[in-house]
Amino acid sequence: MSVFLRAFLIPIGLTLAISPVLAFDNDFEINDINLDQENFLDINAHSYRKSLEYKWFDNTSGWRLNIASLDSDLAFTQTELKLQNELSEYVNIRLEVEQEVFYADKEFPLPTVEAEVYPWAGNLGFSLLGTPAYEKREMDIGVAVIWGRRTWNYTRFEYLDVDSLYNEKNVSDNTFYSEEPVAMKLEGAYQFGDQFGKMYKLRFSVSRDKPLELIDPDNNGIFRHEASDYFLLFDYQPTPDSVIGITINGFTLDKFSSQAASSQTEQNQQQATDYISADIYWVKGMGKSYELRLGTQYDHITNDIRDFITNENDLDYFMKTLQVYTTAYHPFNEHMAWDLGLYVGQVEEQQNYLQDDSRDTLNDGIEAKFRMGFEYSSSDGRNSLQFNISLNLDDPFKDPGDGGGISFQSVF
């Protein structure tokens, strides 16, 4: 038994010692990122309020969908589904799928199915997990070890062979992995209180996807990928209806794509993308007549592209936004509520073409929006449907409208 535990605990220690990275999302493209100046305000304006977020954290099963306008052509989408069935105190069956898209188009991921076993009906559990797929080459297969039980007070480490059967089962073409993708993830959630009724909540997630290399011998093509993802939430609740907290999340992404001139489109490009978001907030009145939130959020994304065929396309891109915001949520009967928000941000966006300064752009200014939301919910608050529209306060006469959004959340 001790040998088995060491086999799991050694990778956990290695994960803590290295920088975090993001699991491969089947994106084989070089992404040309060019956001609108108000986009980080858009994403914040249509995010779930704190009381809904807590309902999501407190339940093992639920699904939610959030879609909001980024510009006339693109949208921010957030999709999450989690289902857990407890067969007994020894066995749980879980299904999960999650995706968030705002900077590039992404293929929707396959769901992950997990069989979780607690051999002694205590806190120590082990899992077998995988993604079912029609083409066996697309299946992911892995294992996990967990201490504690969801939804709170647990730590879990996961090791996943991504496309684990690709080289053996690929009958569609001649591509193969020369370096096979492996994903590792460490996550946890804890809440605890003191004798004075104060509560503390901590959630974290760190994932690593080791470098992969996909070879296409027909086009002399090479694709390489390495990425990172991290999330941290720490909330302090001095009273049950109030929160002072911070949330930090982000990712790093490195990709290389090359195809020879004999193929239809010659390509030889490298991309490095980094994103970080930090949100500090104060919430008052959860579960009361008015839920008020005041916060400040900083977002920063960079995207550097190197084109080894057409050097004129070498580009360093970044956009950063520092915003302050306030929201007010007011239920006025058993099922309906108003949800209003005001968002003001200082935005700087720059495109720097390394070989051609005449193509450079710089946008620096103030963005502001007012969001009006209407919510219809079930009487127990476990199901919520919300519609939002936004007004553009920094240019109310020439461009008064600023998009909208729809979100739904259900927990059970």
RODO-2510 file (C-alpha; in nm, 4 decimals, decimal comma):
residues 412
     n   res          X          Y          Z
     1     m     0,0000     0,0000     0,0000
     2     s     0,2820     0,2468     0,0817
     3     v     0,4339     0,1944    -0,2649
     4     f     0,0967     0,2728    -0,4234
     5     l     0,0628     0,5957    -0,2240
     6     r     0,4160     0,7077    -0,3096
     7     a     0,3351     0,6616    -0,6792
     8     f     0,0631     0,9233    -0,6393
     9     l     0,2283     1,1569    -0,3886
    10     i     0,5533     1,1998    -0,5847
    11     p     0,3738     1,3525    -0,8870
    12     i     0,1810     1,5789    -0,6478
    13     g     0,5065     1,7152    -0,5093
    14     l     0,6422     1,7677    -0,8606
    15     t     0,3292     1,9571    -0,9571
    16     l     0,3694     2,1970    -0,6652
    17     a     0,7307     2,2602    -0,7594
    18     i     0,6697     2,3605    -1,1220
    19     s     0,4876     2,6505    -1,2854
    20     p     0,1193     2,5789    -1,3583
    21     v     0,0021     2,5009    -1,7115
    22     l    -0,3260     2,4508    -1,9005
    23     a    -0,4618     2,1207    -2,0346
    24     f    -0,4590     2,0889    -2,4153
    25     d    -0,7912     2,2012    -2,5654
    26     n    -0,7496     2,0567    -2,9182
    27     d    -0,6752     2,4002    -3,0639
    28     f    -0,4247     2,3426    -3,3443
    29     e    -0,4399     2,7022    -3,4744
    30     i    -0,2308     3,0130    -3,4211
    31     n    -0,4799     3,2620    -3,2743
    32     d    -0,4698     3,6252    -3,3879
    33     i    -0,6151     3,7996    -3,0806
    34     n    -0,7645     4,1464    -3,1246
    35     l    -1,0195     4,2376    -2,8582
    36     d    -1,2467     4,5390    -2,8326
    37     q    -1,1509     4,7909    -2,5655
    38     e    -1,4578     4,7294    -2,3486
    39     n    -1,4365     4,3463    -2,3560
    40     f    -1,3024     4,2956    -2,0030
    41     l    -1,5839     4,5183    -1,8758
    42     d    -1,8268     4,3044    -2,0803
    43     i    -1,7053     3,9806    -1,9224
    44     n    -1,7210     4,1214    -1,5696
    45     a    -2,0625     4,2777    -1,6273
    46     h    -2,2202     3,9441    -1,7235
    47     s    -2,0499     3,7214    -1,4652
    48     y    -2,2473     3,5414    -1,1926
    49     r    -2,3113     3,7313    -0,8708
    50     k    -2,1546     3,6044    -0,5471
    51     s    -2,4657     3,4386    -0,3989
    52     l    -2,5158     3,2356    -0,7202
    53     e    -2,1459     3,1454    -0,7188
    54     y    -2,1772     3,0089    -0,3651
    55     k    -2,4766     2,7954    -0,4651
    56     w    -2,2629     2,6505    -0,7455
    57     f    -1,9754     2,5735    -0,5084
    58     d    -2,2053     2,4174    -0,2463
    59     n    -2,3587     2,1528    -0,4771
    60     t    -2,2081     1,8484    -0,6476
    61     s    -2,4494     1,8566    -0,9430
    62     g    -2,5603     2,1415    -1,1672
    63     w    -2,5262     2,3090    -1,5033
    64     r    -2,4906     2,6667    -1,6131
    65     l    -2,4559     2,8584    -1,9359
    66     n    -2,3521     3,2200    -1,9858
    67     i    -2,3346     3,3970    -2,3226
    68     a    -2,2661     3,7687    -2,3673
    69     s    -2,1845     3,9948    -2,6610
    70     l    -1,8211     4,1024    -2,7119
    71     d    -1,8798     4,2804    -3,0441
    72     s    -2,1072     4,2526    -3,3478
    73     d    -1,9497     3,9191    -3,4500
    74     l    -1,8168     3,7494    -3,1349
    75     a    -1,9475     3,6420    -2,7946
    76     f    -1,8133     3,5398    -2,4556
    77     t    -1,9400     3,1940    -2,3615
    78     q    -1,9117     2,9986    -2,0375
    79     t    -2,0479     2,6438    -2,0148
    80     e    -2,0257     2,4105    -1,7150
    81     l    -2,1915     2,0802    -1,6343
    82     k    -2,1247     1,8616    -1,3304
    83     l    -2,3221     1,5526    -1,2310
    84     q    -2,2506     1,3263    -0,9336
    85     n    -2,4345     1,0104    -0,8348
    86     e    -2,3460     0,8544    -0,5017
    87     l    -2,3997     0,4805    -0,5312
    88     s    -2,2901     0,4281    -0,1699
    89     e    -2,0439     0,5713     0,0807
    90     y    -1,7774     0,3792    -0,1143
    91     v    -1,8484     0,4752    -0,4784
    92     n    -1,9346     0,7945    -0,6668
    93     i    -1,9877     0,8353    -1,0419
    94     r    -1,9171     1,1803    -1,1845
    95     l    -1,9486     1,3532    -1,5222
    96     e    -1,7996     1,6977    -1,5903
    97     v    -1,7496     1,9312    -1,8845
    98     e    -1,6313     2,2926    -1,8764
    99     q    -1,5368     2,5588    -2,1297
   100     e    -1,4816     2,9353    -2,1266
   101     v    -1,4191     3,1223    -2,4541
   102     f    -1,3422     3,4904    -2,5017
   103     y    -1,0161     3,5376    -2,6948
   104     a    -1,0323     3,2653    -2,9646
   105     d    -1,2684     3,0057    -3,1092
   106     k    -1,2279     2,6707    -2,9321
   107     e    -1,3573     2,3215    -3,0021
   108     f    -1,6089     2,2152    -2,7368
   109     p    -1,4439     1,9517    -2,5143
   110     l    -1,5623     1,5984    -2,4617
   111     p    -1,7118     1,5277    -2,1161
   112     t    -1,4975     1,3575    -1,8533
   113     v    -1,6438     1,0548    -1,6748
   114     e    -1,5019     0,9507    -1,3381
   115     a    -1,5543     0,6497    -1,1128
   116     e    -1,4491     0,7518    -0,7623
   117     v    -1,3861     0,4820    -0,5001
   118     y    -1,3335     0,5260    -0,1239
   119     p    -1,2115     0,1778    -0,0236
   120     w    -1,2513     0,2328     0,3520
   121     a    -1,5499     0,4730     0,3325
   122     g    -1,3268     0,7449     0,4778
   123     n    -1,1481     1,0449     0,3297
   124     l    -0,8991     0,8668     0,1040
   125     g    -1,0311     0,7950    -0,2447
   126     f    -0,9052     0,6890    -0,5881
   127     s    -1,0511     0,7428    -0,9327
   128     l    -1,0424     0,6097    -1,2851
   129     l    -1,1433     0,8726    -1,5406
   130     g    -1,1648     0,9221    -1,9150
   131     t    -1,3411     1,0873    -2,2069
   132     p    -1,5673     0,8685    -2,4237
   133     a    -1,5208     0,9275    -2,7987
   134     y    -1,6316     0,7574    -3,1209
   135     e    -1,2753     0,7646    -3,2530
   136     k    -1,0653     0,5864    -2,9931
   137     r    -0,7649     0,8064    -3,0788
   138     e    -0,9465     1,0982    -2,9104
   139     m    -0,9969     0,9214    -2,5772
   140     d    -0,8251     1,0536    -2,2637
   141     i    -0,7535     0,8040    -1,9850
   142     g    -0,6289     0,8849    -1,6359
   143     v    -0,6282     0,8297    -1,2615
   144     a    -0,6767     1,0538    -0,9580
   145     v    -0,6285     1,0475    -0,5840
   146     i    -0,8440     1,2523    -0,3469
   147     w    -0,8341     1,3325     0,0224
   148     g    -1,1724     1,4460     0,1546
   149     r    -1,5061     1,4698    -0,0205
   150     r    -1,6637     1,7339    -0,2404
   151     t    -1,7908     1,9988    -0,2255
   152     w    -1,5638     2,1391     0,0454
   153     n    -1,2613     2,0286     0,2456
   154     y    -1,0863     1,8133    -0,0121
   155     t    -0,7658     1,8041    -0,2184
   156     r    -0,7447     1,6131    -0,5456
   157     f    -0,4604     1,5286    -0,7837
   158     e    -0,5276     1,4039    -1,1377
   159     y    -0,2976     1,2490    -1,3984
   160     l    -0,4370     1,2209    -1,7519
   161     d    -0,2995     1,0716    -2,0743
   162     v    -0,4525     1,3000    -2,3387
   163     d    -0,5366     1,1252    -2,6689
   164     s    -0,3825     0,8210    -2,5040
   165     l    -0,4506     0,5836    -2,7966
   166     y    -0,3754     0,8287    -3,0776
   167     n    -0,0627     0,6642    -3,2166
   168     e    -0,2119     0,3142    -3,1953
   169     k    -0,5667     0,3929    -3,3174
   170     n    -0,5293     0,6798    -3,5668
   171     v    -0,6698     0,5544    -3,8986
   172     s    -0,7817     0,8943    -4,0365
   173     d    -0,4412     1,0184    -4,1533
   174     n    -0,0690     0,9665    -4,0988
   175     t    -0,0236     1,2132    -3,8123
   176     f     0,1303     1,0911    -3,4870
   177     y     0,2587     1,2260    -3,1562
   178     s     0,6358     1,2264    -3,1193
   179     e     0,5840     1,3717    -2,7686
   180     e     0,2521     1,2510    -2,6274
   181     p     0,0363     1,4969    -2,4288
   182     v     0,0064     1,4463    -2,0543
   183     a    -0,2078     1,6646    -1,8266
   184     m    -0,1823     1,6979    -1,4481
   185     k    -0,4133     1,8908    -1,2201
   186     l    -0,4139     1,9778    -0,8516
   187     e    -0,7294     2,1277    -0,6998
   188     g    -0,8845     2,1807    -0,3603
   189     a    -1,1552     2,3591    -0,1636
   190     y    -1,1736     2,4375     0,2071
   191     q    -1,4026     2,6314     0,4352
   192     f    -1,3688     2,6807     0,8084
   193     g    -1,4965     2,9127     1,0792
   194     d    -1,4184     3,0320     1,4305
   195     q    -1,6148     3,0617     1,7526
   196     f    -1,7342     3,4101     1,6557
   197     g    -1,9208     3,2900     1,3456
   198     k    -1,6670     3,4190     1,0945
   199     m    -1,6100     3,1985     0,7873
   200     y    -1,3171     3,1567     0,5492
   201     k    -1,3421     2,9978     0,2048
   202     l    -1,0483     2,8862    -0,0091
   203     r    -1,0609     2,7278    -0,3557
   204     f    -0,7664     2,6667    -0,5855
   205     s    -0,6796     2,4863    -0,9072
   206     v    -0,3445     2,4430    -1,0825
   207     s    -0,3086     2,2357    -1,3998
   208     r    -0,0145     2,1397    -1,6162
   209     d    -0,0070     2,0122    -1,9694
   210     k     0,3401     1,8851    -2,0572
   211     p     0,4795     1,9779    -2,4027
   212     l     0,3332     1,7816    -2,6921
   213     e     0,4521     1,7488    -3,0517
   214     l     0,2287     1,6314    -3,3372
   215     i     0,3939     1,5297    -3,6664
   216     d     0,2230     1,5346    -4,0071
   217     p     0,4604     1,3493    -4,2463
   218     d     0,2418     1,4196    -4,5521
   219     n     0,2985     1,7980    -4,5232
   220     n     0,6243     1,7896    -4,3268
   221     g     0,4113     1,9551    -4,0584
   222     i     0,4908     2,0033    -3,6909
   223     f     0,2638     2,1310    -3,4156
   224     r     0,3886     2,1936    -3,0596
   225     h     0,1847     2,3000    -2,7587
   226     e     0,2497     2,3892    -2,3958
   227     a     0,0209     2,5849    -2,1647
   228     s    -0,0766     2,6785    -1,8088
   229     d    -0,3876     2,7501    -1,6055
   230     y    -0,4446     2,8604    -1,2470
   231     f    -0,7286     2,9753    -1,0212
   232     l    -0,7379     3,0998    -0,6611
   233     l    -1,0303     3,2250    -0,4543
   234     f    -1,0087     3,3411    -0,0936
   235     d    -1,3179     3,4836     0,0767
   236     y    -1,3630     3,6104     0,4323
   237     q    -1,7187     3,6201     0,5683
   238     p    -1,7422     3,8313     0,8850
   239     t    -2,1197     3,7683     0,8801
   240     p    -2,3259     3,5159     0,6790
   241     d    -2,4521     3,7840     0,4386
   242     s    -2,1229     3,9645     0,3688
   243     v    -1,7943     3,8786     0,1940
   244     i    -1,4535     4,0403     0,1501
   245     g    -1,2475     3,8466    -0,0994
   246     i    -1,0073     3,8120    -0,3887
   247     t    -1,0121     3,5927    -0,6979
   248     i    -0,7098     3,5413    -0,9246
   249     n    -0,7060     3,3354    -1,2427
   250     g    -0,5077     3,3161    -1,5642
   251     f    -0,3183     3,1054    -1,8128
   252     t    -0,0051     3,0894    -2,0259
   253     l     0,0031     2,9343    -2,3725
   254     d     0,2865     2,8537    -2,6145
   255     k     0,2235     2,7076    -2,9622
   256     f     0,4243     2,6437    -3,2763
   257     s     0,2801     2,5433    -3,6145
   258     s     0,4729     2,4634    -3,9311
   259     q     0,3708     2,3255    -4,2713
   260     a     0,5975     2,2847    -4,5723
   261     a     0,5547     2,4729    -4,9006
   262     s     0,4221     2,1556    -5,0665
   263     s     0,1005     2,1867    -4,8643
   264     q    -0,1868     2,4150    -4,9623
   265     t    -0,0902     2,6835    -4,7109
   266     e     0,2698     2,7243    -4,6050
   267     q     0,3031     2,8201    -4,2401
   268     n     0,5791     2,8643    -3,9861
   269     q     0,4567     3,0567    -3,6829
   270     q     0,5028     3,0675    -3,3084
   271     q     0,2613     3,2127    -3,0512
   272     a     0,2987     3,3036    -2,6828
   273     t    -0,0131     3,4138    -2,4920
   274     d    -0,0409     3,5181    -2,1263
   275     y    -0,3499     3,6250    -1,9343
   276     i    -0,4071     3,7231    -1,5720
   277     s    -0,7154     3,8563    -1,3960
   278     a    -0,7366     3,9752    -1,0335
   279     d    -1,0639     4,0791    -0,8693
   280     i    -1,0937     4,2306    -0,5185
   281     y    -1,4491     4,2762    -0,3896
   282     w    -1,6796     4,3504    -0,0982
   283     v    -2,0313     4,2045    -0,0956
   284     k    -2,3107     4,2885     0,1474
   285     g    -2,6674     4,1607     0,1818
   286     m    -2,6582     3,8068     0,0378
   287     g    -3,0005     3,6564     0,0978
   288     k    -3,1436     3,9969     0,1933
   289     s    -3,3561     4,2521     0,0075
   290     y    -3,0482     4,4067    -0,1539
   291     e    -2,7241     4,2324    -0,2456
   292     l    -2,4625     4,5014    -0,3078
   293     r    -2,1132     4,4533    -0,4470
   294     l    -1,8232     4,6939    -0,4817
   295     g    -1,4959     4,5874    -0,6427
   296     t    -1,1947     4,6560    -0,8555
   297     q    -1,0598     4,4224    -1,1227
   298     y    -0,7398     4,4129    -1,3273
   299     d    -0,7099     4,2161    -1,6532
   300     h    -0,4008     4,1877    -1,8719
   301     i    -0,3583     3,9770    -2,1857
   302     t    -0,0570     3,9598    -2,4180
   303     n    -0,0240     3,7738    -2,7469
   304     d     0,3130     3,7640    -2,9258
   305     i     0,3290     3,6063    -3,2735
   306     r     0,6439     3,5342    -3,4727
   307     d     0,6074     3,4537    -3,8425
   308     f     0,9249     3,2911    -3,9760
   309     i     0,8061     3,3175    -4,3386
   310     t     0,6609     3,6706    -4,3484
   311     n     0,8537     3,8719    -4,0907
   312     e     0,6310     4,1741    -4,1499
   313     n     0,3612     3,9925    -3,9511
   314     d     0,5710     3,9665    -3,6323
   315     l     0,3419     4,1161    -3,3693
   316     d     0,3393     4,1970    -2,9987
   317     y    -0,0174     4,2610    -2,8775
   318     f    -0,1461     4,3486    -2,5331
   319     m    -0,4548     4,4884    -2,3666
   320     k    -0,4911     4,5766    -1,9999
   321     t    -0,7901     4,7103    -1,8090
   322     l    -0,8172     4,8438    -1,4548
   323     q    -1,1819     4,8836    -1,3642
   324     v    -1,3954     4,9729    -1,0653
   325     y    -1,7512     4,8490    -1,0491
   326     t    -2,0607     4,8263    -0,8340
   327     t    -2,3716     4,6077    -0,8617
   328     a    -2,7094     4,5952    -0,6888
   329     y    -2,9377     4,2913    -0,6882
   330     h    -3,2955     4,3369    -0,5610
   331     p    -3,5604     4,0599    -0,5549
   332     f    -3,9013     4,2288    -0,5618
   333     n    -4,1181     3,9167    -0,5348
   334     e    -4,0808     3,5389    -0,4954
   335     h    -3,9542     3,4784    -0,8494
   336     m    -3,8315     3,8065    -0,9990
   337     a    -3,5463     4,0481    -0,9341
   338     w    -3,3577     4,3425    -1,0789
   339     d    -2,9797     4,3250    -1,1148
   340     l    -2,8021     4,6514    -1,2041
   341     g    -2,4318     4,7224    -1,2542
   342     l    -2,2021     5,0178    -1,3260
   343     y    -1,8503     4,9535    -1,4663
   344     v    -1,5776     5,2105    -1,5377
   345     g    -1,2308     5,1139    -1,6607
   346     q    -0,9025     5,2606    -1,7813
   347     v    -0,8044     5,0619    -2,0919
   348     e    -0,4777     5,0463    -2,2845
   349     e    -0,4512     4,8363    -2,6003
   350     q    -0,1493     4,8195    -2,8321
   351     q    -0,0447     4,6381    -3,1488
   352     n     0,3300     4,6591    -3,2116
   353     y     0,4500     4,5219    -3,5485
   354     l     0,8203     4,4601    -3,5018
   355     q     0,9163     4,5041    -3,8693
   356     d     0,6699     4,7778    -3,9731
   357     d     0,6057     5,0638    -3,7295
   358     s     0,3508     5,2219    -3,9654
   359     r     0,0999     4,9443    -3,8797
   360     d     0,1244     5,0003    -3,5028
   361     t    -0,1893     5,1016    -3,3133
   362     l    -0,2421     5,2378    -2,9624
   363     n    -0,5779     5,2887    -2,7914
   364     d    -0,5790     5,4461    -2,4475
   365     g    -0,8911     5,5765    -2,2793
   366     i    -1,1849     5,5379    -2,0442
   367     e    -1,4608     5,2832    -2,1009
   368     a    -1,7860     5,2858    -1,9039
   369     k    -2,1067     5,0842    -1,9175
   370     f    -2,4340     5,0512    -1,7288
   371     r    -2,5895     4,7043    -1,7203
   372     m    -2,9582     4,6394    -1,6568
   373     g    -3,0582     4,2841    -1,5715
   374     f    -3,3853     4,1035    -1,5054
   375     e    -3,3856     3,7663    -1,3292
   376     y    -3,6539     3,5014    -1,3021
   377     s    -3,5769     3,2276    -1,0512
   378     s    -3,7375     2,9336    -0,8764
   379     s    -3,8779     2,9980    -0,5301
   380     d    -3,5926     2,8043    -0,3656
   381     g    -3,3272     3,0005    -0,5608
   382     r    -3,1694     2,6883    -0,7105
   383     n    -3,2631     2,7810    -1,0679
   384     s    -3,1954     3,1239    -1,2133
   385     l    -3,2506     3,2733    -1,5603
   386     q    -3,1217     3,6260    -1,6263
   387     f    -3,1381     3,8677    -1,9217
   388     n    -2,9008     4,1651    -1,9470
   389     i    -2,8677     4,4680    -2,1705
   390     s    -2,5932     4,7318    -2,1484
   391     l    -2,5698     5,1025    -2,2238
   392     n    -2,2448     5,2614    -2,3421
   393     l    -2,1827     5,5520    -2,1035
   394     d    -1,8558     5,6751    -2,2592
   395     d    -2,0303     5,7521    -2,5925
   396     p    -2,4066     5,7600    -2,5182
   397     f    -2,5143     5,9564    -2,8273
   398     k    -2,3180     5,8012    -3,1162
   399     d    -2,3133     5,4476    -2,9750
   400     p    -2,5734     5,4098    -2,6966
   401     g    -2,6147     5,0309    -2,7071
   402     d    -2,3399     4,8017    -2,5810
   403     g    -2,4719     4,4476    -2,6267
   404     g    -2,6380     4,2121    -2,3870
   405     g    -2,6302     3,8651    -2,2425
   406     i    -2,8275     3,5661    -2,1149
   407     s    -2,7296     3,3334    -1,8322
   408     f    -2,8855     3,0320    -1,6631
   409     q    -2,7796     2,8315    -1,3601
   410     s    -2,9361     2,5260    -1,2001
   411     v    -2,8038     2,3223    -0,9059
   412     f    -2,9475     1,9975    -0,7737
***
